[in-house]
């Protein structure tokens, strides 16, 4: 009999607090209802068809024959060595006061009618040391390759890289062609610098972008097939009759026979 009453007693148990009977507390009931959250739609940003140009190393320049003739030359390091491959003192011709210097190597010559230029590449950075008679002593800070007697010393235009991305500009000049690479190689690849046969007096501006097109093959009927785009280049330095451009990307090898097609700017 006690077994039957025990569950009933437990079920009827009341809690007494301060003399009042209270039932055991029950869990609160929470009503849930669906809620709609409204968010503003993020606008779609259209991709610019003009590629972003990476920072371009400020290593290459074009010099006229007169500029080359008037440039100071590396005369040696005081030890009589023909090749300087360590960060040490070197002597250049003339007395100079500029603090920052760049040592350049003549790479190749390019011509266009009666105009010609020499492409030079920066191989070392130096700072002013001291004067000695008609010579100037420079302290080599960094170098990319060995310095040779006869290399050119020029006051450093600027350090680092040419800023990017560039603001693309429209181009109206026609007949723009590649004269060759600064390194003098026959085949030109991505990130290499080339010399163009047009310059400031022809309407070329820094930021002009050109598509690189392969040869136009002929069908059996003799009609040319559509040209295929194999890369792009962008103008980085402009001179009166020539320009320096860098190949931003390429799918095939580029040569002086590769054709150029101006890329139209959104501003035009």
Secondary structure as UniProt FT lines:
FT   HELIX           2..11
FT   STRAND          15..17
FT   TURN            18..19
FT   STRAND          20..22
FT   STRAND          56..57
FT   STRAND          60..63
FT   HELIX           65..70
FT   STRAND          72..76
FT   STRAND          83..84
FT   STRAND          89..93
FT   STRAND          100..112
FT   TURN            113..114
FT   STRAND          115..132
FT   TURN            133..134
FT   STRAND          135..143
FT   STRAND          147..148
FT   TURN            149..150
FT   STRAND          152..155
FT   STRAND          161..162
FT   STRAND          178..181
FT   TURN            182..183
FT   TURN            190..191
FT   STRAND          193..196
FT   HELIX           200..202
FT   TURN            206..207
FT   STRAND          208..213
FT   TURN            220..221
FT   STRAND          229..238
FT   STRAND          243..250
FT   TURN            256..257
FT   STRAND          259..262
FT   TURN            266..267
//
